[in-house]
Amino acid sequence: MRSKLFARATGVGSTGSGSSRVAMLLAMLGAAAATAAAQGPPLIRTEGWRHLFDPGAADPGVGVVTFVSPRQASWADTLPLFAQPGGEGPIGRFVFAADSVRGWVYAVEWADTLTTNLLEYGYEEAGLPVDSLSDDGAWARVIPGFATDGGAVRAWAPIRPGLTELVRWRERLAEHDLFFRAGVTPAFFDAPGGAPVPFPLRAADDGDYILHPLEIRGSWMRVRAVTPSDMCDNPAAPQVAELWIRFLDPSGRPAVWYYTRGC
């Protein structure tokens, strides 16, 4: 019965005219072509992630969207990326997989080749930097990478409880010992927006000092500055002072960073 119904519906093996069969076939081919066009070209997969202090283009945004890790040893997740909140079809994907052979793999799939902007925020944990949120907080505008002309590409990612979470730098930076990002001139103050306070940092290749967070007020953070650094060593006679720094710029991006793995 199933084969007869199929034959009747398609006109194959039926007593209908040849022209109707041709029309049906053309309609089916047209539908297939429309589906292929809607799907667009195959996406290009870019694996790996970066550290914020690596050379090259990077935009940490105001935080990252990342996967909520399940407890299984082997697992995989895919987060579709859209041109706008609630878009009908994804324009890219944020992919994660873990297995006993390759370890942890993060990737962005996009229509063009990208320089990745996936950022490590924990030990081998990476996320998509976010530059803004939708009004209802259900969508994050993310920066997956940079095109060949150097321009940042953007998309919208859904925040899905149980699958993804938003890690904000404002909260994350308060949990780590810090240093100023490359290109940021160290500056210390006696209060938020107050007078500058001189605090010479011990010279080293990347500055031998560390900033221990104590308190946050808006984009300002009170820190215990130590030079030379006491993060992994016990210097004999360190200089120590409690001072204020501006740890977020006007856009909410971090002026400081931290070691994501060890010292």
C-alpha positions as CSV (number, residue, x, y, z in Angstrom):
1,M,0.0,0.0,0.0
2,R,2.8,2.4,0.8
3,S,4.5,1.9,-2.6
4,K,1.2,2.5,-4.4
5,L,0.5,5.7,-2.5
6,F,4.0,6.9,-3.3
7,A,3.5,6.1,-7.0
8,R,0.2,8.0,-7.0
9,A,1.7,11.0,-5.4
10,T,4.7,11.3,-7.7
11,G,3.1,10.1,-10.8
12,V,5.8,7.4,-11.2
13,G,4.1,4.2,-12.4
14,S,0.7,5.9,-12.6
15,T,-1.5,6.3,-15.5
16,G,-1.1,10.2,-15.6
17,S,0.2,12.0,-18.7
18,G,3.9,12.3,-19.4
19,S,3.6,16.1,-19.2
20,S,2.2,16.0,-15.7
21,R,5.1,13.7,-14.7
22,V,7.6,16.1,-16.2
23,A,5.9,19.0,-14.4
24,M,6.1,17.2,-11.1
25,L,9.7,16.3,-11.6
26,L,10.6,19.9,-12.4
27,A,8.7,21.1,-9.3
28,M,10.7,18.6,-7.1
29,L,14.0,19.8,-8.7
30,G,13.0,23.4,-8.1
31,A,12.3,22.7,-4.5
32,A,15.6,21.0,-4.0
33,A,17.4,23.9,-5.6
34,A,15.6,26.4,-3.4
35,T,16.6,24.3,-0.3
36,A,20.2,24.2,-1.4
37,A,20.2,28.0,-2.0
38,A,18.7,28.6,1.4
39,Q,21.4,26.5,3.1
40,G,24.1,28.6,1.4
41,P,27.7,27.6,0.8
42,P,29.5,25.1,3.1
43,L,31.0,26.7,6.2
44,I,34.7,26.9,6.7
45,R,35.9,25.5,10.1
46,T,38.6,27.4,12.0
47,E,39.9,25.4,15.0
48,G,41.8,26.7,18.0
49,W,41.7,29.7,20.4
50,R,44.0,32.5,21.5
51,H,45.3,34.1,24.6
52,L,44.6,37.8,25.0
53,F,48.4,38.5,25.3
54,D,49.1,36.7,22.0
55,P,50.2,39.0,19.1
56,G,47.6,39.9,16.5
57,A,44.1,41.2,16.4
58,A,41.9,40.5,19.4
59,D,38.8,41.9,21.0
60,P,37.9,40.5,24.4
61,G,34.5,42.3,24.5
62,V,32.8,42.7,27.8
63,G,32.8,38.9,28.5
64,V,32.4,35.6,26.7
65,V,29.7,33.2,25.9
66,T,30.8,29.7,26.7
67,F,29.5,26.2,27.0
68,V,28.3,24.8,30.4
69,S,30.5,21.8,30.8
70,P,28.6,18.5,31.4
71,R,30.2,15.8,33.6
72,Q,30.8,13.3,30.8
73,A,34.4,12.6,29.7
74,S,33.4,12.7,26.0
75,W,30.9,15.3,24.8
76,A,30.2,17.8,22.1
77,D,28.1,20.9,21.7
78,T,27.2,23.3,18.9
79,L,25.9,26.8,19.3
80,P,24.3,28.3,16.1
81,L,25.1,31.9,15.3
82,F,22.5,34.2,13.7
83,A,22.6,37.5,11.7
84,Q,20.0,38.9,14.2
85,P,18.3,37.8,17.4
86,G,15.7,35.2,16.5
87,G,17.0,34.8,13.0
88,E,15.5,32.0,10.9
89,G,18.8,30.4,9.7
90,P,22.2,30.3,11.3
91,I,25.1,32.0,9.5
92,G,27.8,30.2,11.5
93,R,28.4,27.9,14.4
94,F,30.5,27.8,17.6
95,V,31.6,24.2,18.1
96,F,33.2,22.3,21.0
97,A,34.1,18.6,21.2
98,A,36.1,16.5,23.7
99,D,37.4,13.0,23.3
100,S,40.2,10.8,24.6
101,V,42.2,11.1,21.3
102,R,42.2,14.8,20.4
103,G,41.5,16.4,23.7
104,W,39.4,19.6,23.8
105,V,38.7,21.2,20.4
106,Y,37.0,24.6,20.0
107,A,36.1,25.9,16.5
108,V,34.2,28.5,14.7
109,E,32.4,27.6,11.4
110,W,31.8,30.6,9.1
111,A,31.3,31.3,5.4
112,D,34.8,32.8,5.0
113,T,38.2,32.0,6.5
114,L,38.6,33.8,9.8
115,T,41.4,34.6,12.2
116,T,39.9,33.3,15.4
117,N,38.8,35.5,18.3
118,L,37.9,32.6,20.5
119,L,39.5,33.6,23.8
120,E,40.9,31.4,26.6
121,Y,39.4,32.6,29.9
122,G,40.3,29.5,32.0
123,Y,42.6,26.5,31.8
124,E,41.9,25.3,28.2
125,E,38.4,26.8,28.4
126,A,37.5,29.2,25.6
127,G,34.5,31.4,24.8
128,L,33.1,33.8,22.2
129,P,33.8,37.4,23.1
130,V,30.6,39.5,23.6
131,D,30.3,43.2,22.8
132,S,26.6,43.7,23.7
133,L,23.3,42.0,24.8
134,S,19.8,42.2,23.5
135,D,17.3,44.1,25.7
136,D,15.9,41.0,27.2
137,G,19.3,39.4,27.8
138,A,18.5,36.3,25.9
139,W,20.9,37.0,23.0
140,A,24.6,38.1,23.0
141,R,26.2,39.8,20.0
142,V,29.5,37.9,19.6
143,I,32.8,38.5,17.8
144,P,33.8,35.1,16.4
145,G,36.9,36.4,14.5
146,F,38.4,38.7,11.9
147,A,38.1,38.6,8.2
148,T,41.0,38.6,5.8
149,D,40.8,42.4,5.6
150,G,41.2,42.7,9.3
151,G,37.6,43.7,10.1
152,A,35.8,42.1,13.0
153,V,32.8,39.9,12.1
154,R,29.8,39.7,14.4
155,A,26.8,37.5,14.9
156,W,24.1,36.9,17.6
157,A,24.3,33.8,19.8
158,P,21.4,32.7,22.0
159,I,22.0,32.4,25.8
160,R,20.6,29.0,26.6
161,P,20.4,28.0,30.2
162,G,22.0,24.5,30.7
163,L,23.9,24.8,27.4
164,T,25.6,28.2,27.5
165,E,26.5,30.9,30.0
166,L,27.8,34.4,30.0
167,V,31.0,35.1,31.7
168,R,31.4,38.8,32.4
169,W,34.9,40.3,32.8
170,R,33.6,42.6,35.6
171,E,33.0,39.5,37.8
172,R,35.8,37.3,36.4
173,L,38.6,39.8,36.9
174,A,37.8,40.2,40.5
175,E,38.6,36.5,41.0
176,H,42.2,36.6,39.7
177,D,45.5,38.3,40.3
178,L,46.0,40.8,37.5
179,F,48.4,42.7,35.3
180,F,47.9,45.6,32.8
181,R,47.3,44.5,29.2
182,A,49.9,45.2,26.6
183,G,49.6,48.7,25.3
184,V,47.9,50.0,28.5
185,T,50.1,52.4,30.6
186,P,50.0,51.4,34.3
187,A,48.3,54.2,36.2
188,F,47.4,54.3,39.9
189,F,45.1,56.7,41.8
190,D,44.2,57.5,45.4
191,A,40.4,57.1,44.7
192,P,38.1,56.4,41.8
193,G,38.7,59.3,39.5
194,G,41.1,60.8,42.0
195,A,44.6,62.0,42.0
196,P,47.4,60.0,40.4
197,V,49.7,58.2,42.8
198,P,53.3,57.3,41.7
199,F,54.1,53.6,42.1
200,P,57.2,52.6,40.1
201,L,57.0,49.0,39.0
202,R,60.1,46.8,39.1
203,A,61.6,46.6,35.6
204,A,61.3,43.2,33.8
205,D,60.5,42.0,30.3
206,D,56.8,42.2,31.0
207,G,56.8,44.1,34.3
208,D,57.6,42.3,37.5
209,Y,54.5,43.1,39.6
210,I,51.1,41.8,40.4
211,L,47.7,43.3,41.3
212,H,45.5,41.6,43.9
213,P,41.9,42.7,43.6
214,L,40.3,44.1,46.8
215,E,37.2,46.1,45.8
216,I,35.2,47.2,42.8
217,R,33.3,50.5,42.2
218,G,31.9,50.9,38.7
219,S,34.9,50.6,36.3
220,W,37.4,51.1,39.1
221,M,39.1,48.5,41.3
222,R,41.1,48.9,44.5
223,V,44.1,46.6,44.4
224,R,47.1,45.6,46.5
225,A,50.0,46.3,44.1
226,V,53.1,44.3,44.8
227,T,56.5,44.7,43.0
228,P,58.3,42.4,42.4
229,S,55.4,40.0,42.1
230,D,54.6,37.7,45.0
231,M,52.2,35.6,43.0
232,C,54.5,32.6,42.6
233,D,57.5,33.8,44.6
234,N,58.3,35.3,48.0
235,P,60.4,38.4,47.2
236,A,62.7,39.6,50.0
237,A,61.7,43.2,50.1
238,P,58.6,43.9,47.9
239,Q,57.0,47.3,47.5
240,V,53.3,47.1,48.5
241,A,50.5,49.6,48.3
242,E,46.7,49.7,48.2
243,L,45.8,51.8,45.2
244,W,42.9,52.3,42.7
245,I,43.1,51.4,39.0
246,R,40.6,51.8,36.2
247,F,40.2,48.2,35.2
248,L,37.5,48.6,32.6
249,D,37.6,51.1,29.7
250,P,34.5,53.1,28.8
251,S,33.2,50.3,26.6
252,G,33.5,47.8,29.4
253,R,36.5,46.0,28.0
254,P,39.3,45.0,30.3
255,A,42.4,47.2,30.8
256,V,43.9,44.3,32.9
257,W,44.2,40.6,32.4
258,Y,45.3,37.5,34.3
259,Y,47.2,34.2,33.8
260,T,44.7,31.6,32.7
261,R,47.0,28.7,33.5
262,G,49.5,29.0,36.3
263,C,51.9,31.9,36.9
